[in-house]
Each structure stands twice: as C-alpha cells, then as structure tokens.
Amino acid sequence: MLASGRKGSLILLVAVMVSQGGCGKTLQNFNLVSDGQEQAMGQQFSKEIEQELKLYDDPEVVRYIDDLGQRLAAVSKRPNLTYQIKVVDTDDVNAFAVPGGYLYVNRGLISHAENESELAGVMGHEVGHIVGRHGSKQISKQYGLQFITAMLLGGGDPGMTRQIAAQFAGIGGTLGLLKYGREAEREADTFAVQEMYDAGIDPVGMATFFEKLVALHGAPPSGFQALFSTHPNPQERVDNARRLISRLEVKDSLKKDSKRFQRIKSRLPAIKRREAKDASQGN
C-alpha cells in the first residue's frame, strides 16, 4: 500500500499530465503501473477470463505449452516475472497476453502450427507484449485518469475489470477494443525473434506462420478470424520478421521442430478428427 503522501504525488502527476493536453500520447509511452500493480491487475483479469473460457486440461499438452513459454520468457527482457501460461480449449487459432505475465494459447493454434517454430513465433509475440508492457500502457491510454487513480489507490470498479478482461480475451464480441498500434506490434515481433533465437528455436517459423495468414487474407477459414482480428497486416509482419532474422548471426544449432511438439499435436482432438476423416476417405 502506498503512503498517503506518495499517493497524492502520483495522482497529482497524472492530473498534471492530463491538464497539459498530452494525455493520449504521453500515457502511450509512460506507465505509472509498477510491476507489482501490473501483476495484481493481471491476476484479477485472469480470474475473470477463466470464468468465461474453458481451459484445456490434458496435462501433457499443458505441460509442454508451459515449458515452451517459459523457455521464451527466460530469455526475454522481463525474465523475473512469474509467467502463468495456460491452454484454452477452443478450435480458434489465436493466443493472447494479459498484463503481469499471463499468457493464453488456444488449442486451435497448436493444431494449425506446422512445427514448434511456428507455435513459438506466436507465443513469443505475446510474450513480447508482456515484455513491452503494452497491455498496461493501452489501459492507461484508453481509460485514463479515473482508472489509473483507482488502481493506485488499490481499488477499482469490478465491472470495469470484467470489461477490460473481456477485451483482452475477446469475450462477448469485444475482440479488438484494446487493439495494439503498429508500433507495439512491431516491438512485440522484434522481441519474439530475439527470444526464439536466444532460446535455440529457429525464428523463421514466425515468418512462415504469418505467410499462411497472407495466403488466407482474402477469406480466412473458420477458426482463423480471431487471429486476423488481433494480428493485423500479416504481410508487413512477414517482411519485418524476415528483415529482423536476416540481421542475426547464423547459428547452426537453431531447431525448427521437435518430436515432442509433434507428439503433443497428435493428442489434440482436431488432429484426431482429421486423421479419422482421412482414414475413412482412404477406405
């Protein structure tokens, strides 16, 4: 809890920023939320999200996704956060991050990634949003003085908390209301490429996955709409990723895939249904 004098100083600072007319631009790049406050806020959001979304409970799949995410987080620019990484039980192809180290990966994303590198590319991008603190910055920008003041005082409107949580997860048709700008998306991509490289994963998978989105750009199939909404401009993302990769020192030890990823993928219901359908058509 902040001392009353410090509370007043911080709130006064926010008020001065707003009164000077530069609130939107300033808050986009300046964050009054401490690491501890961001984690507490993320914990509240995650509770709301997990009341609405069904989590996938196959322990082997969940353990693998957590291991992969922790590998990326460990080499990120915010390695000291406690990252909570979970799998959402839906065919939708997407992943999303919540401030404070919470990362959710949809089962459909795992099914549609061709290899570990492609999956790590999307996950690394979401870790990048956490590293860049894009969520808390966007909240500051969108909700402004009222929400920041309530947060600094240790309070807040439960209804607003639910609303913001729903925006992060795209619950109830709110997908995209907290959409990040191009600068944040580029920064998250930059972080992701470096994370993959440092974790020993070939970052080219990030480019190849978004190349798939470019190929689907005219009419994304069922399940891909969420990813199209939260990750715009796929061709720009491809070009940026390949440019970043070209600047890295060549490293022969980088891995594109793993047997564990393929084994995990084969456990998923969408893959099993596909294999059953192929077998029946073969007969």
C-alpha positions in Angstrom: 0.0 0.0 0.0 1.3 3.5 -0.9 1.8 6.1 1.8 -0.9 8.8 1.5 1.7 11.4 0.6 3.1 9.4 -2.2 -0.4 8.6 -3.4 -1.2 12.2 -3.6 2.0 13.0 -5.5 1.4 10.3 -8.1 -2.2 11.3 -8.6 -1.2 14.9 -8.9 1.4 13.9 -11.6 -1.3 12.1 -13.6 -3.6 15.2 -13.3 -0.8 17.5 -14.5 -0.2 15.2 -17.5 -3.9 15.3 -18.4 -4.2 19.0 -17.9 -1.3 19.7 -20.2 -3.3 18.1 -23.0 -0.8 15.4 -23.9 -2.6 12.6 -22.1 -3.0 10.2 -25.0 0.5 10.4 -26.4 2.2 10.6 -23.0 0.3 7.7 -21.5 1.0 5.6 -24.5 4.7 5.8 -23.7 4.7 6.3 -20.0 3.4 3.8 -17.5 2.6 4.6 -13.9 1.8 1.0 -13.1 4.6 -0.8 -11.1 5.5 -4.4 -11.7 3.6 -5.4 -8.6 0.5 -3.5 -9.5 0.6 -4.9 -13.1 0.8 -8.4 -11.7 -2.1 -7.8 -9.3 -4.1 -6.3 -12.1 -3.3 -9.3 -14.4 -4.4 -11.7 -11.6 -7.8 -10.0 -11.4 -8.2 -10.1 -15.2 -7.2 -13.8 -15.4 -9.8 -14.7 -12.8 -12.5 -13.0 -14.9 -11.2 -14.6 -18.1 -11.1 -18.1 -16.6 -14.7 -17.8 -15.5 -15.7 -17.4 -19.2 -13.3 -19.5 -21.1 -12.8 -23.3 -20.8 -9.2 -24.3 -20.2 -7.8 -27.4 -21.8 -6.8 -30.0 -19.2 -4.7 -32.6 -20.9 -1.7 -32.4 -18.5 0.9 -33.4 -21.2 -0.2 -30.7 -23.6 -0.5 -28.1 -20.8 3.0 -29.0 -19.5 4.5 -28.7 -23.0 3.0 -25.3 -23.7 4.1 -24.0 -20.3 7.7 -25.4 -20.9 7.9 -23.7 -24.3 6.5 -20.4 -23.0 8.9 -20.5 -20.0 11.8 -21.0 -22.4 10.9 -17.9 -24.3 10.2 -15.9 -21.1 13.5 -16.9 -19.5 15.5 -15.2 -22.3 13.1 -12.2 -22.6 13.8 -8.7 -21.4 11.5 -9.4 -18.4 12.7 -12.7 -17.1 12.0 -12.0 -13.5 8.2 -12.0 -13.9 6.3 -15.2 -12.9 4.7 -16.2 -16.1 1.4 -18.1 -16.0 0.8 -20.0 -19.3 -2.4 -21.8 -20.0 -4.2 -23.5 -22.9 -7.7 -22.5 -23.9 -10.0 -25.3 -25.1 -11.2 -23.9 -28.4 -10.5 -24.5 -32.1 -10.0 -20.8 -32.7 -6.5 -20.1 -33.9 -5.2 -17.5 -31.5 -3.2 -16.6 -28.4 -3.4 -13.6 -26.2 -1.5 -12.0 -23.3 -2.7 -10.2 -20.2 -0.5 -7.7 -18.2 1.7 -9.1 -15.5 2.8 -12.3 -17.2 -0.4 -14.2 -18.1 -0.4 -15.9 -21.5 -3.2 -18.0 -23.0 -2.7 -20.3 -26.0 -5.7 -21.6 -27.9 -5.7 -25.3 -28.7 -6.5 -24.4 -32.3 -3.2 -22.6 -32.6 -1.3 -25.7 -31.6 -3.3 -27.8 -34.1 -2.6 -25.4 -37.0 1.1 -24.7 -36.4 3.1 -26.9 -38.7 6.1 -27.1 -36.3 7.4 -25.9 -33.0 9.0 -22.8 -34.6 5.6 -21.5 -35.9 4.0 -22.0 -32.5 6.9 -20.4 -30.7 6.6 -17.4 -33.1 3.1 -16.6 -32.0 3.8 -17.3 -28.3 7.0 -15.2 -28.4 5.0 -12.3 -29.9 2.6 -12.5 -27.0 5.5 -12.7 -24.5 6.7 -9.6 -26.3 3.5 -7.7 -25.5 4.1 -8.6 -21.8 7.7 -7.5 -22.0 6.7 -4.2 -23.7 4.0 -3.7 -21.1 1.7 -2.9 -24.0 -1.4 -4.0 -22.1 -1.0 -1.7 -19.1 0.0 1.2 -21.5 -3.1 0.6 -23.6 -5.3 0.6 -20.4 -3.7 3.9 -19.3 -4.3 5.4 -22.7 -7.9 4.1 -23.1 -9.2 4.5 -19.6 -7.1 7.4 -18.4 -7.0 9.2 -15.1 -10.1 7.6 -13.5 -8.8 4.0 -13.8 -5.2 4.8 -13.0 -6.2 6.7 -9.9 -8.4 3.8 -8.7 -5.6 1.4 -9.4 -3.1 3.5 -7.4 -5.5 3.7 -4.5 -5.8 -0.1 -4.5 -9.5 -0.1 -5.6 -11.4 -0.1 -8.8 -14.8 -0.9 -10.4 -15.4 -4.7 -10.7 -17.5 -4.1 -13.7 -14.6 -2.2 -15.4 -12.3 -5.0 -14.5 -14.6 -7.5 -16.2 -14.9 -5.3 -19.2 -11.1 -4.9 -19.7 -10.6 -8.7 -19.1 -13.2 -9.4 -21.8 -11.4 -7.1 -24.2 -8.0 -8.9 -23.7 -9.7 -12.3 -24.3 -12.2 -11.2 -27.0 -15.1 -12.4 -24.9 -18.6 -11.4 -25.8 -17.8 -9.7 -29.1 -15.3 -7.3 -27.5 -12.3 -8.5 -29.6 -10.0 -5.7 -30.7 -11.2 -2.9 -28.4 -7.8 -3.0 -26.8 -6.1 -3.5 -30.2 -2.4 -2.5 -30.1 -1.0 0.0 -32.6 1.6 -0.8 -35.2 4.5 0.4 -33.1 3.5 -2.1 -30.3 3.1 -4.9 -32.8 6.5 -4.3 -34.3 8.1 -4.2 -30.9 6.5 -7.4 -29.9 7.7 -9.0 -33.2 11.2 -7.8 -32.5 11.2 -9.2 -29.0 9.8 -12.5 -30.3 12.5 -13.0 -33.0 15.2 -12.4 -30.4 13.6 -14.6 -27.8 13.3 -17.5 -30.2 16.9 -17.1 -31.4 18.2 -16.9 -27.8 16.1 -20.0 -26.8 17.6 -22.0 -29.6 14.5 -22.0 -31.8 14.7 -21.1 -35.5 12.8 -17.7 -35.7 11.9 -18.3 -39.4 8.7 -20.0 -38.1 7.3 -16.7 -37.1 7.6 -15.5 -40.8 6.2 -18.8 -42.2 3.2 -18.7 -40.0 2.3 -15.2 -41.0 2.9 -16.1 -44.6 0.0 -18.6 -44.1 -2.2 -15.7 -43.0 -1.2 -13.7 -46.1 -2.3 -16.7 -48.2 -5.6 -16.7 -46.4 -6.1 -13.0 -46.4 -9.0 -12.9 -48.9 -11.2 -15.3 -46.9 -9.9 -16.7 -43.6 -11.4 -20.1 -42.9 -13.4 -20.9 -39.7 -11.2 -20.6 -36.7 -8.8 -18.1 -38.0 -11.0 -15.0 -37.6 -9.7 -14.3 -34.1 -6.1 -14.2 -35.2 -6.9 -12.0 -38.1 -8.6 -9.5 -35.7 -5.8 -9.4 -33.2 -2.8 -9.6 -35.6 -3.4 -7.2 -38.5 -1.2 -6.5 -41.5 0.2 -10.0 -42.0 2.4 -9.1 -45.0 4.0 -6.3 -43.0 4.7 -8.8 -40.2 6.3 -11.2 -42.6 8.6 -8.6 -44.1 9.5 -7.3 -40.7 10.2 -10.7 -39.3 12.4 -11.7 -42.2 14.3 -8.4 -42.0 15.0 -9.0 -38.3 16.1 -12.6 -38.9 18.5 -11.5 -41.7 20.4 -9.4 -39.1 21.0 -12.3 -36.8 24.3 -14.2 -36.8 23.9 -17.6 -38.4 23.6 -20.3 -35.8 23.5 -24.0 -36.9 22.1 -25.2 -33.6 18.7 -23.5 -34.1 15.8 -26.0 -34.2 12.8 -25.7 -36.3 10.8 -28.6 -34.8 10.8 -31.2 -32.1 9.4 -34.7 -31.7 7.7 -33.5 -28.5 5.7 -30.9 -30.4 4.6 -33.4 -33.0 3.6 -35.8 -30.2 1.6 -33.1 -28.4 -0.1 -32.0 -31.6 -1.2 -35.6 -32.3 -3.0 -35.7 -29.0 -5.3 -32.8 -29.9 -9.0 -33.6 -30.8 -8.9 -31.6 -34.0 -5.9 -33.7 -35.3 -7.6 -36.9 -34.3 -10.8 -36.0 -36.1 -8.7 -35.1 -39.2 -6.8 -38.4 -39.1 -10.1 -40.3 -38.7 -11.6 -38.5 -41.7 -8.5 -39.2 -43.8 -8.6 -42.8 -42.9 -12.3 -43.1 -43.7 -11.8 -41.5 -47.1 -8.9 -43.8 -47.8 -11.1 -46.7 -47.3 
